């Protein structure tokens, strides 16, 4: 049982879930319940602004190396922004307003 040992409320909840659900107990015993291998995160790009990216954690069989892959959700605003960034690169566009 891996849980904050100093948290009696969490420990009681864990005991109750394990007792009442064989499926929960089996999943908990596999220790996969605490592994977060995929998530969506938001980053602030200095030019494009906020981008939402999916991340996927890949582990070697020995789990001694980690590789994180970031991708934009297909069809999202972020995907379109990154496509544009591939075209314009690091170009800076100034306003051409004249007085």
HELIX and SHEET records of a PDB file:
HELIX    1   1 UNK A    8  UNK A   20  1                                  13    
HELIX    2   2 UNK A   22  UNK A   30  1                                   9    
HELIX    3   3 UNK A   77  UNK A   88  1                                  12    
SHEET    1   A 3 UNK A  38  UNK A  45  0                                        
SHEET    2   A 3 UNK A  49  UNK A  59 -1                                        
SHEET    3   A 3 UNK A  66  UNK A  72 -1                                        
END                                                                             
